[in-house]
């Protein structure tokens, strides 16, 4: 970088215009791609107003989304909170798409716009493009087109089958959204663009091939395997199946084709957001670290004024503030604070390690290439594996982390581990578990269908550590499941070790959803 | 890098979602609106505002693990004094050591609070209410005509000439009658000249003759004939008068307590919100009376005490005077609501009845009488204990077929039901009169 020409500040006042943003973007881009070696999708920066930000909030940040009352509820809640001054708005929203779209608010000052560009357009963008989970599970090229398709498809269903029918179906599908992701890759590549084509082709094919005579051809029954044996039944139905919406889409006996398509849409969208929930700490840590480095670099080279730097630091320290557990403000571990601290810690270990660090992290300690380590980390880990690997004893001491177990059978809770030699490993593991999806989400699977009898669907919850499902919600979700399945449903909560049944829930279908087939 | 300015994009993208939400939560929102309305002061009666719904009502269920029971593990920051093996009691209320940690999905079980716009508020507030049939019938009579285009006419004022239509008619007539075109005549004249110049006299003579025939034909068939002419036609259309005046009549004599005035005020506010929804322009006239009546402003109407006897007919006379001066019945929809504790000087009852039936009721769209009672002697609406003078007078009028709506109210909570009762959508033919 040529220091002689960059000494002029990018802006000196709080207000900004489009040329200011362009100048700031160019300066930030030089640092991000040059000094930090980031690799990003092309950026698209969109300036929006407060009200549009509230709009975006209520459609999970996406620019296009189908219509449903729950988004209206979200909007009403956010608007109420915002107007009452109980909640500020995010400075930005960034969408994992190619090109990467960042929304920035018009109310932001010039400093905040620079911060937001560094944070979202480079930090998050780099993470989206390079992290293995996003590469594996999401299709940044196709998501916007797919959402457009989803919105139009659902709108056309509302026209053809009525708002009420679609709303009921979406209610049911949303209730099962948490059980609608494939946790392990299947054969199907994630390509949402061809999803639309396939949806159309499936319908066309069904219409072309329909011939009532096929029903009367003899001999059909003989080739079919006997579904009464459990083994063949499980093979035909692909059981056990933890993706309940997938199972319903493929096998629910009385759903109409459009209803299956909508279940598919909800499932695809759930899958798209699945990596985001597993990389909160890393994603925010990466973006916060990137904006911190960039803003400091801008300040060092005189491109932002001291005043702007103070404004940035104030906002930055607010974001990475971690209240302690006995603080009334405490509401869990702040992913920004933990992520940023860990990224900085890796930088420190790479450049100025202590003896302890050399013992704990022999692979990276003192190798001098902080950005190289970080880029490798951002590409190949998710929160759980990242914490397990890189949470250093020094950070455990700094945060004063301690683990508590609460056994319902014991009279009191017990401190299991603190920040001492014996506790480091246990704390690493315990914190990693808090970010492990397979540990947080209940383990629920469709295990069997009574095909020969009353077609009852049997779902199983393996209750880890004896923690049962929230009974009230479980009953409601099970009701939705029964409506979709259109026969009785039985949910067994079993103890994973002894396989003994701890609790059973049952539900019978209400008329409504399945009737659409005959309507 | 592109910068896109989205600020000018149409906002309100969530409107469809919001409407779906409102439809979903309608019953709950309606209940919340009425509860909220009861707590408000009168002046902000028709503002929008925040309402609270029970959280469970619009809950979105999901399968998640319960908040208690079994074996749990917490990891917390900020250890100062604990060492491994310490035991500590469970914090009261919440399970686990996670102080103020919310429920697992991050959503509390508090009431769901959100803001309604003024329109949404009033919409829910006045849902299922309608002007009584009586008023609708009258509404159709009180019209001002408005002129609307209605096709074409063969006669009319020159300023209304429909040029395009006229020329079109003329064109088709000219084509049908084979009127020679101007360039046709010009071409023939040129050919004749050319033939003459070439010396072909025979041919030139034929052409000249043909030309003369064409010219004669063109002069006989006019370019525009009176037959072609069309005028724009306008028809008068009746348009309902979109302005209303609301008369608030109240007895302010000593027997009216603050409580009674408060009840009356609430009723007036409801009526005002209601009329405001139907008419673009609503004016309010306050007339208070003791043994004399006077038109006053709102502040004085509700707040300044008066002493004296009670002569209802004075208020009616004052109202007739105001109508005569400022609100002619053919251009204003007149609504009147009278509030009183029911006292009237005995000798005045006949005069009151006369004024009402002969002058006021024919001019009014709607006349409501609200008899307010003391809070202490509360009774369910509709239950009549002792008929007051005024009540008896009006009851007799209603029995004779006069369109007066009357109710008794003695507690704040009755106001809204009574109002709903008065204006609830009714089947045709059913009179909105007696309780």
Interface residues (C-beta under 8 A of the other chain):
Chain A: X18 X21 X22 X25 X29 X42 X43 X44 X45 X46 X47 X48 X49 X51 X52 X54 X55 X58 X59 X67 X68 X69 X70 X71 X72 X73 X75 X76 X77 X79 X80 X83 X84 X99 X103 X106 X121 X163 X167 X171 X174 X175 X176 X177 X178 X179 X322 X323 X324 X325 X326 X327 X328 X329 X330 X331 X332 X333 X399 X400 X401 X402 X403 X404 X405 X406 X407 X408 X412 X413 X414 X415 X416 X417 X418 X419 X420 X422 X423 X427 X430 X431 X433 X434 X441 X442 X444 X461 X463 X465 X466 X467 X468 X469 X470 X471 X472 X473 X474 X476 X477 X480
Chain B: X1 X2 X3 X4 X5 X6 X7 X9 X11 X12 X13 X14 X16 X17 X18 X19 X20 X21 X22 X23 X24 X25 X50 X58 X59 X60 X61 X62 X63 X64 X65 X66 X67 X68 X69 X70 X71 X72 X73 X74 X75 X76 X77 X78 X79 X80 X82 X83 X84 X85 X86 X87 X88 X89 X90 X95 X96 X97 X98 X99 X100 X101 X102 X112 X113 X114 X115
